[in-house]
Amino acid sequence: MPMIEIQHISKWYGDFQVLTDCTTSIEKGEVVVVCGPSGSGKSTLIKTVNALEPFQEGNIIVDGTTLKDPKTDLAKFRSRVGMVFQHFELFPHMTVLDNLMIGQIKVLKRSKEEAKKKALQYLDRVGLAAHKDKFPGQLSGGQQQRVAIARGLCMDPVCMLFDEPTSALDPEMVGEVLEVMGTLAKEGMTMMCVTHEMGFAKKVSNRVIFMDQGKILEDCSTQEFFENLDARHERTKYFLEKIAMVV
């Protein structure tokens, strides 16, 4: 069974259809990059995977949990799916350490001692153990995003979702976040990443999904996506040409 199954997902905002019959699956340990132009539906798609966005048609199954099942406890489900957002979403009035402990204590019911031990473990892993007593506002954007990744890992997730994790960062800070994500990929974490970082996609991902106007136009291996342009959709070729011009 795949870690993530997305089955014929369609979604509307009122009369506007934002996702149309989206189907794909992600195996355990696979790293999949979702890319496409702004407004293509990629962020909406990834948010449906951990039930932050409801959908009207289709179904999503993550590690055996069916989102369409009314018996599914969505709060409990979300605690098992790590999510890293564009804007960090850290509590500004809490220290870095407390940001990493609160979810473990409130949701996973861990003791303070156990939560602290886990938090320090993952802060060390992202290279920020020395900053545990600082507040988010005292850190750079790249450091805050690394804290957000560590916070997600503290919950022992079955997979990690990244929604444009570097788009709010200064160019100099992008590399440090991508480095942490690359390390996670090497360690076998199942990852679904919405990103414009094509260098990261080439280097780290197993597969690339390309979206436009709410539809999945491409779903192929990373090598196929970047090297077999003749087999790509015309919209994909145009996107890749524009990316190459910018780079």
NORPEVEN-V603842 format. One record per backbone hydrogen bond with DSSP energy under -0.5 kcal/mol. CO is the residue of the C=O (numbers start at 0). NH is the residue of the N-H. If there is no record, write none. Layout:
[[CO/NH] [CO/NH]]
//
This chain:
[[2/62] [3/25] [4/6] [4/60] [5/7] [5/23] [6/58] [8/21] [9/55] [9/56] [10/17] [10/18] [11/13] [12/15] [14/16] [15/12] [15/17] [18/10] [21/8] [23/5] [25/2] [25/3] [26/29] [29/31] [29/190] [30/205] [30/206] [31/192] [32/34] [32/208] [33/194] [34/210] [36/39] [39/213] [40/44] [41/45] [42/46] [43/47] [44/47] [44/48] [45/49] [46/51] [46/52] [47/50] [56/9] [58/6] [59/66] [60/4] [60/62] [61/64] [63/65] [64/61] [64/66] [65/68] [68/71] [71/73] [72/76] [73/77] [74/78] [76/79] [77/80] [79/81] [79/157] [79/158] [81/160] [83/162] [84/87] [86/88] [89/91] [90/93] [93/135] [94/98] [95/99] [96/100] [97/101] [98/102] [100/104] [101/105] [102/106] [102/107] [103/109] [110/114] [111/115] [112/116] [113/117] [114/118] [115/119] [116/120] [117/121] [118/122] [119/123] [120/124] [121/125] [122/127] [122/128] [123/126] [127/130] [128/131] [130/133] [131/96] [133/95] [134/137] [135/138] [139/143] [140/144] [141/145] [142/146] [143/147] [144/148] [145/149] [146/150] [147/151] [148/152] [149/153] [150/154] [151/154] [152/155] [158/81] [159/191] [160/83] [161/163] [161/193] [163/166] [165/168] [169/172] [169/173] [170/173] [170/174] [172/176] [173/177] [174/178] [175/179] [176/180] [177/181] [178/182] [179/183] [180/184] [181/185] [182/186] [183/188] [184/187] [189/159] [190/31] [191/161] [191/193] [192/33] [192/194] [193/163] [195/197] [196/200] [197/201] [198/202] [199/203] [199/204] [200/204] [205/221] [206/32] [207/219] [208/34] [209/216] [209/217] [210/36] [211/214] [213/19] [214/211] [214/216] [217/209] [219/207] [220/224] [221/225] [222/226] [223/227] [226/228] [227/230] [228/231] [232/236] [233/237] [234/238] [235/239] [236/240] [237/241] [238/242] [239/243] [240/244] [241/245] [242/246]]
//
